[in-house]
Structures are given as C-alpha cells and as structure tokens.
Amino acid sequence: MNIFESTRDSRLDMGDVYFWTATINNWQHLLKSDDMKLIIMDSLLWLKGKKLITVYGYVIMPNHLHLIWQILGKNGKESPQGSFLKFTAHTFKKKLREQDPALLNSYAVNAVNKDFEFWQRDPLGIRLFSRQVTMQKLEYSHNNPVAERWKLCPTPETYRFSSASYYNDGQDEFGLLTNIAEVL
C-alpha cells in the first residue's frame, strides 16, 4: 500500500522531525497566487518567532504544501500545526470574502462547527528517522515545482516559495529556515 493511501496519523510528536503534507480541499488551486502563499509564510514565521517550530525545508505548490519541520512546543492548548491550519483558513476566508466571494463559495461546507473548509482533513506526517530519508524528502519537495505535471519554474532554486535556493546558495528570502544538517 502507498503511504499516501494508508490511514493517516496527523499527530506529530514533540521534538521529532517530520515530512508533513497539507492539501487544499478537493485539490483546488487556492495557493496559486503569491498573496495566498504569503499567508502560509506569515503563519510559519509567526510560529517560528514564538519558538514553536523549526522549519528545515518547504515548498508551497498551487494546491498543497510540503514541510520538513520540528514541533517544539504548543500554542497554548493547541498544536502548532493546528494553529497553522486554523490561522491560514481564517485568513483565506477573509481575503476571499473581500476579493473573490464566488471562489469562497467553492469552499463552503455544511458543518456544525464551520461554514468553509480550506484544508483536507488529516494532513500526512511522516517522522524522518534517517539522513537518507530526510534528504530524499527534501529533494522530492524541491523538485515538485519543476515536475512535468507543474512546470512552475526552470530549476528548483528559481522557485520563490521553496527552500531549494537556501540549500543551493544560502538564500533565505523570508528568514524562515534552519539547515537540516544541524540535526542530522
């Protein structure tokens, strides 16, 4: 069975490093615009600033994202990943309500606790237990934007919303990253 098809355990243990994938509901391309990607970056930077996470690698694609990160503490009673998903969802809703109400309606759900659902349930978290697996996941993430299906850029390091340029030439535009070599 493929790991992406198996039953997912979205719980992340404190202190462990994970490859984590979150997907936009129904694989819609909500994250196509830079404005939406910047919402993701703002949330990650806030969590990093509060010393709740360390981010070692990432890529933000039009309908999903991959992170290699470590959970360091809780945000009150909430997990950092829960805070991330909640904050980004509220911000997506606010931005779409102002700029594109028709698109907002495509995320409408009939649920007791919410009117809109932007993220698919149960993001995939895979604990990274070796240098080899970690580097494979980092390379996989960095190569996503150049994959035949996407063709978002000519080379991994030219894609703005990825950690590829950081690992290629030390560029960290957002000040988000810690080198994975520090924990391997």
N, C-alpha and C positions, 0 to 999 in steps of 0.2 A: 504494500500500500504506500502511495506517495505521502510524504509528510504533510503536504498542503491539503490532502483529502482526509486525514485522520482526525479524530476528535481532538479538539484544541484545548489546552490548558492555558488560559490567558493570564494566570497568576505568575508574577515574577518575584523571585526570592531576593531579598535584600543582599547586596554585595556581590551577586553574581553578574557576569556579563552576558548579555542576550543579543541575539539577532531577532529583531521584532518587526513585524509587518502589520500595518493597519491599512485597510482598504475602504475607499469611499463606497457608500451604499449603492448596490446594483452596478458597481464598476463605472459609475458616471464620471466624467472628466471634470469634476469640480476644481481640481488643483491645476488646471491648465494655465491659468493666468498667474503672473508673478505676484499679484496682490494676495491671492489665496495662499500661495506658497509662503509669503512673508508672514501670514498669520501663524503658520506652522513654526517658522523660525522664531517669532516673538514668544511663543509658548515655550519652546525649548530653551531659549535664552533666559526666560524668567525662572524656569525650573533649575537651570544651571546656576543662576545667580543666587538662588535660595539654598544651593548646595544639596539639592535633592537628587540630582542625576549627574552623570558624566557621559558625554557623547563622544564616541570614538570614530564613528562613521555614519554617513546617511546618504540617502538620495530621495528626493521628492519627485515623484512621477505624476502625470496628469490624473491618475485615479487611485494611487496608493503610495505608500512610503515605506522605506526600509531604514531601520536604525540599528546601529550597534551601540548599545548603551548599558549603563550600570545604574541600578536604583540604589540610592544612598540613604534615603530617609523618606518619611511620609510627610504629606502636606496636610497637617492637622490629622484627621482620621482617614484621609483619602490617599490612595497610592498616587505617585507622580504620573503614572500612565493614565489613571482615571482622571486626574486633574487636567492632563493634556487633552484627552478626548473631550471632556466637558467644556473646557475653555474654548477650544477650536470650534466645536459645534455651535456654541453660543455666538461666537464671533462670525462664523459663516452665516448664521441666521440673520444677524444684524446687518451684515454687509449686503446679503441678497435681498433683504426686505427693503433696503434703501436703493439698490442698484438694479435688481433683476427679480421682481416678485414672481414672474412666471417660472423662472428656474427654481426659486424657493419652493414653489408648489410641487415640483417633481420629487422633493424630499419629504413631503407630507406623509404622516402615518396616523393610523387610528389606534392610539395607545393611551392608556390611563395617565401615564407619567410624562408624556411628551407629545408635541404636535409634529415634530420633524425629526428625522433620523439621518445623519450625515455619514456616520461610520458604520460599517458592517459589525455585527456582534462578534465577540471572541477574536481579537487580533491574535496573530500567531507569534508566540515567543519560543525561541529555541535557545536553550542555555549553551553557551560556547565553552567547550571543555578542553580545547587544544588549540595550539597556534595554527596548525594546518587548517582546521575547520574555520577558525576565525578569519584567516587570510582568504580562504575560499569565499566566505560570505561577503567580505569587504570587496573583493574583486567582482563578485556577482553584482553587488549593489552599484559599483562604479560603472560597470558595463551595461547596465539597464538602459540608459539614455541613448546608447549607440546601437542597441539591438535592432535587428531587421524590422521588428514589429513597430518600433518607436521612431528611430532615426531623428532624434531631437537635436543632435549635435554631431560634429565630425569625429571628435575624440572625447573620451571620458572627462579629461581635465578642463575641457571647454564648456562643460555644462555647469551653470552657475549654482544650481541647487543640489550639490553633491559635495562630498568630501574628497573627491578624486584629485582636485588641484592641490589640496593640502598635503596629500601623500605624495604627489608628483613634484611639487615645487615649493611647498611650505606656505602657500596662500590660504588664509582662513578669513575670508571677507567678513564673516559675521562674528568672529571671535568665540565660536562655539566649541571647538574641538580640542581633545586631548589625544595624543598619539597612542595608539593601541600597544605599541612596543613598551610603554610604561607599565603595563600589567601582564604582558606575556612572558 
